[in-house]
Amino acid sequence: MLGFIWFIIMGGVIGWLASLMMKRDAAMGTVANIIVGIVGSFIGNSMLGFVTGGGTIGAWPPDWSGVLGALLGAVILLGIVNLIRRGRLR
């Protein structure tokens, strides 16, 4: 149960950091940050899984390769959403 709570918290932090990097912080709420962080975790760690063996964001102590993969995936996800909604990466 504690791993699930940590997974949600890390998903929110990663989604928030990705929204800051993509300049979408004012447009997103807490729930959207959590969703972006969790979906980004799956995207990023799936892509990096071929190189580093993957990682997790719900582990304690944190698996830093998983956290970086999740952040990369969240930024990619927000870039795709921006392309679809606005026609540019921003």
C-alpha positions, -999 to 999 in steps of 0.1 A, spaced: 0 0 0 28 24 8 44 18 -26 11 28 -43 9 60 -23 46 68 -31 38 60 -68 10 86 -68 31 112 -51 61 107 -74 37 108 -104 23 142 -93 58 156 -87 70 143 -121 39 156 -139 44 190 -122 81 192 -132 72 182 -168 45 209 -169 70 235 -157 95 224 -184 68 226 -211 54 259 -198 19 244 -191 19 248 -153 -9 273 -151 -32 252 -174 -29 219 -154 -43 209 -121 -31 183 -95 -50 154 -110 -37 162 -145 -2 163 -131 -6 129 -115 -20 114 -147 8 129 -168 34 117 -144 21 81 -143 14 78 -180 48 95 -187 64 69 -164 51 41 -185 61 58 -218 96 68 -206 105 36 -188 92 15 -218 115 35 -241 145 34 -217 138 -2 -208 157 -14 -238 188 5 -228 189 5 -190 166 -24 -181 138 0 -170 130 14 -136 101 22 -113 89 54 -96 71 37 -67 102 22 -50 118 33 -18 146 44 -20 138 60 -54 151 43 -85 167 74 -102 168 59 -136 130 53 -133 124 88 -122 144 103 -151 127 80 -175 93 90 -161 102 127 -165 114 122 -201 82 103 -209 60 130 -193 77 157 -213 72 137 -245 35 131 -236 30 169 -230 48 176 -263 24 153 -281 -6 168 -264 6 203 -274 10 192 -310 -25 178 -311 -42 207 -293 -22 237 -306 -2 226 -336 31 234 -320 54 219 -293 58 251 -272 
